């Protein structure tokens, strides 16, 4: 990894400046949190569930192998720890800030999309029968055969949120972003053929896949739910990573776009400042001026310049 100016941009020295530039991005994150909260409060669509459809919805109700509170820890806290460790090693606030911003955007955009689809589709979970009829006695409309649930309202409401899987989409969003992040930092695509690097990158993906499998094993989701959730999470995380970082196979894939933009602007400002500091002719440089012949020779001689006549009587002063 190149060592160019690393260790010179810390949270203390540049943190406020970087955060101020991206203030609107943090405000949008807050808006996404509010939107997702609303999506979890509103009632999902109650699609028709006839008596004949209950055959595939009689799976037993089980506790979550991966509880709800553990999902943010897997999708956000774990990648955040890795990002924080890297910051303590390199002291690069640009990488730290943009990695956190990309991670949160990955998870929150995924959450909003997932919960919006959940509410719109209203697919029953595999254990919907026992949510709807906890006593095991089905009640159906005599005309339409639609269910007439007798269970707890909040449990029934959750039973209409099978597609897609939120556990899966959150996990794949956060851990896919972590996989992209690690692949850039350890230069997994450096063409040296170190398969061990690929194993490191695949570990977060495997963890997300195990979370997805648990959702099917617990009978909280159909396999289509976890497949769609994983696809949503991976897609959003990939877009968010590439918004802030170059592709891992790029020569500059180890750092964020903002870091290299800052370097380019700093180098441009230094070059401009150097040009403005040059007032007169420097040693070894030629500056052509137009002055009267005799007067010019007198001035050149008095100032230690030698001069050579040119056709129009002007002089080219040269340092002796």
N, C-alpha and C positions, 0 to 999 in steps of 0.2 A: 504493500500500500504506500503511495507517495506520502512523503512527510512535509509537504509544502505548507508552511504556516500553521501546522497543526499545533494545538496547545496554546493558541493566542486568542481564542474567542470563547470565553467562558460565560456562564450565566450571569456572573457579577459584572463583567465588562460589557457584554453585548446582549444580555437577556432581555432587558427592557426595550431596547431598540427593535429586536427581532419580533417580540410579542406585539409591539405597537404597530408594526407594519402589517401584521396579520390579525389585527383586532376584529375586523369584520368576519374573518373565518371562525374565530371563537364565538362570535355572536350567532353565526349560523349553526354552530354545534349546539348552542343553547336552545335554538329554535327547534332543532331536530329532537332534542330531549323532550321538549314540550309536546311536539306532535306525536311522538311515540307514546307519551303518557296518555294523551287523548285517545289514541287508537286502542290502548289497553282498557280504557274505561267504557267505551261505547259497546253496545250489544252487537255481536256478530250476526251475520245472516243465518237464519234458521232454514236450512234447506229441507225439503220433504224427505222424511224417513218413514217408509211404510213398514208394515208388519213383516212382509217378506224379505225386507232388506236387513232385518235384525240378525239373520243367520251369521253374517260376517262381522257383526258388531257386538258379539257376546264374549269377547275375551275378558279375562278377569282384571279387576282393578288392582294395580300394584303401586308401590311407592317408587319414586324416581331413584334410579341408581346414581345418577348425577343430579343432585338437588338444584333447584332454581338459583339459590345463592352462590353456587359453585361456578355457574356459567360465566359471570363477569370476572371471576378470578382466573378462569382458564383463558378467556378471550381477551382480557384487558390487562390484568395484573401480571400474568406470566410474561407476555411480551414486554410490558413496561419495565420489569426487572432487568431483562436482557438489554433493553435500550439504556437504562440507567447505568448498568455495569460498563457498557461501551463508552458512555459519557465520562465516567471516572477514569477510564483508560486514556481517552483521546482529548478530553476537555474541548469538545467542539459543540457549541450551543446551536449552531445551524443544524447539525445532524440530530441533536437531541430534540429540538423544538419541532422540526418537520417530521421526525419519526413519530412523536406523540400525536401530532396533528393528523397524520395519515392513518395511524392506528385507530384513533377515536372516530374519524370519518368513516373508516371501513366498517366498524361495528355499528355506529349509529345509523348510517344510511341503510345498512343491511337490516337493522332492526325495524326501521320505518317501512321498508319495502315488505319485509316478512309479515309484520303485523297488519299492514294494509291488505295484503292478499288473504291473510287469515280471516279478517272480518268480512271481506268480500265473497270468499268462497264458502265458508261455513261448513267445511267437510267434517262429518262426525268422526270421533276417534274410534279406534278398534274396541275400546271398552265402553262405548256409548250406552249400551243397554243397561249396564249396572249403574251408570251415572243417572240415566233417565228413570230407571225403576230399581232403586236400592233394595226393595223388598222382593225383587224377582218376579213381580206380577205385572205383566205388560198391560197397558191401557191404550187403546187405539180408537180413533174416530170411526164410528160405524159406517160412515159414507165414504170417506177418503182413505181410511186405514192409516192416517198420519198418527204419529205418536202423541200421546198426552202425558207428558212427563210428570212424575210425582216426586222427584228428588229435590235436593237443595238447588236453589236457583244459580248460585255461583258455580257449583260443580257442573251443572248442565251447561252453563255459559262456556266454561272451559272445554266442555266436551264437543263444542262446535268449532274448535280451533286446531284441527289436525293438520291442515295443509297451508303452508309448508312448515317444517319443523323449526321452531325458534332456537332450541338448544343447538341444533346442527348448524343453522346459518350463522349464529353468533360465533360458535367455535371455529368454523371454517373461515369466517371473516378475520378474526383476530390472529389465528394461528397461520393462516395463509400469508397474511401480512408479515408475520414473524419469519416465515420461511423465505419470502422475498428478501427481507432485511438481512438475514443471515447469509443468504447466497451472495449478496453484494459485498458484505464485510469480509467473508473468507475467500472471496474470488473463486467461487465454485466452477466458473466457466473460463478458467485461465488456460485451458487446453493442455494441462499437464497430466490429466488423467488420474487425479486423486479421487478414487471412488468414495473414500471416507468422508469427503466433503459433502457428497450427495446424501450419504446416510444422515449427516447432521441436519441437512435441509429437510429431509423427509420425516424426521422425528415429529415436528409439529403437525404435519399432515396426518401422520398415523394417530396422534392423540385426538385430533378432530374426528377422524374416522371412527375411533372407538366410542366417542361420545354419540355419534350418529347410530352406531350399532346398538348402544344401550337403549335408545329411544324405541327401537323395534322390539327389543327383548322385553322391555317393560310394558309393551302393548299400549303405549301412548301415541304411536304413529304407525302408519302404513309405510311400506318401503318407498313408495313414490314421494311421500312427504320428506323423508330424510334425503332422498336423491335431489329433489328440488331445492331443499334448504342448503345442501352442500354446494350446489351449483351457484346459487345466489351469492353465498358468502365468498366463494373463491373468485367469482367475477368482480364483485365490488371491491374486494381487497386488492386485486390486481390493478384495477383502474386507479385506486387511491394511491397505491405505491408508486406507480409510474407518473402520477401527477407531481410527486415531490422528489423522486429519485430517478436516475437513469436506469436502463435495464442492467441487470447484473453482469451480462456479458460485455457491456460497454467498457472502454478503457478507463472511464471515470465512474464506473458503477459502484464504487465504494463510498461516494459522498452524495449529498443532496444537490439539486439544481441550484438552490439559493447560495450554496457555498462557492460554487464556481462563478456564479454571477457576481458575487461580492468580490472575488479575486480579480475578475475582469474590470470591474468598476474601480477598484483600488489601483490597479496597474495603470488604467487610463488616466486617473487623477494624478498619479505620480508623474507620468509622462508629460501631461499638460503643465504641471507645476515646474518641471525641469525646463521645458521650453520657455516658459515665462521668465525664468531666472536668468536666461542668457540675454545680456544687454548689449554688449559690444562684441567685436570679432575675437574669437578664441584662437589660440595657437594652432597653426596648421589649417585654418579656414581661410577662404578667399571671399572678400566682399567687394563688389564692383561699385564704384561711385563715380559721379561725373563732376569734375572740378576743372577750373581753368588750368592750362598747362604750366605756366611759370609759377603761378601762385601755389598750385598743387605741389610742385617740386619743392618749393620753399617750406611748405607745411610738413611734407613728408620728411625732409632733411632735418627740420627742427625737432620732429617727434621720433626720430630714429627709424624712419621708414625708407626703404629703397623703392624707386618707382621706375616703371617702364612705360614709355609713351605708346599710345594707341592712336588709331587713325583720326579720331575726332578731337584729339587734344586732351581727352580725359585720362585719368591715371588709374592703374590697378595697384593699390597699396599692398605691399607684401612685407612681412616681418623679416628684418635682416638676421 
